Amino acid sequence: MVRDGWWMVARWGVLSAVLVAGLVEAREVGGVKMPDTLQLQGRQLELAHMALKEKLFFNVYVWGLYMEQVPRAQSEAIAANSLKQLHFRFLRKVRRDQLLDAFRQGLSSNADLRSGPLQQQLETLLASLKDVSKGDNLVITYVPETGLQVSGEASGGVVIPGKPFADALFAAWLHRHPVFGR
């Protein structure tokens, strides 16, 4: 009987440690939990930043930036030729036209995205976007040697080849939402 009691205590101890470890391995902002790390294409990405986007009094989405190596400066984050990902979790319904307007306004700070081939690639990305329901995701991932992959319920999915467009998109996003020293 004593032996069974010891095993029960040991089991609860292990279960508690696993639960605590699981809680420690995720960050929460605005009621949304994102893991501190994720595996993608056999590589580990770390959550470099996580923030809540509000408009007026409404929580719109939580976004997280994942990178293979957490940089010290915005320029390092943009220049890195490694896996990186912007992950958006929507906290409310957003119509497609609202999403398109927000993207255009948010990315307008980068002149390269307003004309020429990068502007055409931006239109390709925008054409993939859909109406968003509460809980939907939009995942924008740069994959070296491939380009930008857009996925999640908020997109029909698209791949935009090359690094220049990815750099321009990450530069505009990080300029508007600075998370590193400049």
N, C-alpha and C positions, 0 to 999 in steps of 0.2 A: 504494500500500500504506500509506504514511504517512497519507494522507488518510482511508482506511478505519479505521485505528487511532484517529484523532482522533474520528471519528463514533462509534465504539464507546465511547470514554471519555465523550463527551458524553451518549450515550444512558444509560449507567450512572449518570452524574452526575444526570441528570434523574430517572431511576427511583429513585435513592437519596433525592433531595430529596422526591419524592412519597411514598415510604414513610415517611420521617421526619416529614413534615407530617401524614400519616395517623395516626401514633403520637402526635403531639403533640395532635391534635384529639380525643382520647378520654381519659377518666380510667378507672382500674381500681381496683376495691375487691372483695375476696373472689373474685378471678378473673373478675369481670364487668366488661366495658368498656361505658361509656356515652359517647356523643358529647358534646363540650363544648357543641355547639349542635345544634338541629334546626329544620327548617322545618315549620310547621304553619299551614295556611290562609293561605299567603303571608307569614307572619310568622316571624321568627327568635326562638327561645327559647334561653336560656342555662341551662346546668347550674349552679344556685345551690348545690346541696349533694348529696352522695352518701354513703351510709353502709350498713354491714352490720348486719343484725339477727341476733342470736344468741339461742338459748334453750338454757340449760344449756351443753353443750359442742358444740351443733350450729349450723352456719350455716343460717339459714332462708331469708333473702332479702336482696337488695341493693335499696335504694330510692334514687331520684334525684328531686330537685325541680327542675323547669324553669320559668323565668319569662321574660317578655318583657324586663323590667328587673330586675336583681338588686337587691333591697331591702336597706336597712341594718338594718331592724328587723322583728320578727315582725308587728307591727301593720300595717306597710306591705305585707308579703307577703299578709296576709289581706284587707286593704281594697282592694288593687289590682283594678280592674275591667278586667283584661287577661287574655290567655291564660295559663294556668298549668297545670302537670301534675305529678302524682305518678306515677312509673313504678316498678313493683315487678317484679323478676326473681327467681323462686323457685329456690332452690338444692337443694331437696329436695321430696319428695312431701308434700302437706298435704291432709288430708281436709277436706271442706266444713264439717263440724261444728267442726273445729279453727279453720278460717278465720273462721267466724261468731263463735265465742267470742272470738277475738283481736280482731276488729273491734269487737264490743260492749264488751269490756274497754277497748280503746284509745280508743274514742270516748266512753266514759262520763264523761270529765272535763268534757264540755260539757253542761250541764243542758238546753239547748235541744233536744238530740238524744234526751232521755229521755222527752219527752211532746209532745203537740200535733202540728201538721202536719209539723214537721221529723222527729219520731220516725217518722211514717208514711213519709216519704221515705227515711229510713234503712232501714226495713224493705223498701222497694222495691229499694234498692241491695243489701241482704243477700240478697234473693230471687234476684238475678241471679248470685250467686257459685256456683262449681262446685268440684269436687275439682281440686286442682292437681298437676301433674306437674313433675318437675325440668326447669327451663328455661322453664316457662310464664311469661307476663307478665300483669300486671294494670295497666291504664293508666286513671287517673282524671284527666280533663281538664276544667277550667272554660273555657267558651267564652262571652264576653259576648253578651248578647241571646239566648242559647240555654239555658245552664245547665250542669249537670255531665254529662259523657259518660263512661260506664264501658265499657271494652272490654278486649280481650286474651283469651287462652285461659282465664283464671281466671274469666271472666264470660260470661254469655249475652248481655251488652250491654244497656244501658239508658241513657235520657236522663232526668235529673231537672231539670225547668225551674226557672229563677230563680237568683238569687245567694244568698239567705239560707241554703239548705242547703249550698251550696259553701263559703260563709264559715264555717259551723259545722263542717263537716268539716275544712277546712284549719286552723281555729283549734284544734280538738281534736288534730289530728295534730302541728302545730307546738308546741303546749303540751307534748305528751308527748315530742317529739323536737326540743328547741330548737336552732336553727341560726343564729339572729340575736340581736342584743341586744334586750332587752325594753324 
